[in-house]
Amino acid sequence: MASFTHFLDIPMLVVIISLAVLRPDNWTQFLVGSVLALAIATALNIWIPKLYPWGSDDISKND
């Protein structure tokens, strides 16, 4: 779960900045941006560990 929130930081920051700059008068931009941010974070959470298969599990197996 820690890696998911790590990947969620930047997409949500982009949503917050876009809301502050554009100042929409309805909730559509917030909802679309939030769904896109969650989708991006989910994709990165699935894709990045496959690029780097080593981790704490491999270290504990070598002991």
N, C-alpha and C positions, 0 to 999 in steps of 0.2 A: 504494500500500500504506500510505502514511503516513496517509491519510484514513481508511482502514478501521480501523486501530488507534486513531485518534482517536475514532471513533464506538463502538469496543468498550470504551473505558474506563469509562463510566458504567454500562452494563448489567452488566459483570463486577463492578464495585464493589457493585452491588445484590445480585448472587449471593453475593459474599463476606460481606456484612453479614447477609444472610438465613441463611447457613450458620452464622455465629457466634451469631446470636440464637436460632435454632431448634434447633441442635445435633442434626441428624438422625442416626439410627442406621444408615442405609444410604446408598447412593450415588445413589439415585433423584433427590433434590432437586438434587444437584450436576449430574447429567447433563441433567435437564430445564432447569435454569437456564442451563447452558452452551449448550445448543442454542438456547434462546430468545435469549440474548445474541448469539450468532453470527447468528441470523436478523434481529434488530433492527439490528445493525451492518451487515449486508449490505443490508438495505432502505434504511437511511439513506445508505449509500455510493452506492446507485443513485439515490435520490430527490433528495438535496440538490444534487448538481451540476446536475441538470436545472432546479432553481429559480434557480441562479446560473450562467448559461452562460458568463459572462466568467471569465477566469483568465489564467494565464501564457501560454497559447497565443495569446490575443488580443493581449496586449501585444507579443509578439515579432513578430506580423504587421504591427503598426502602424509598426515601425521602418523 
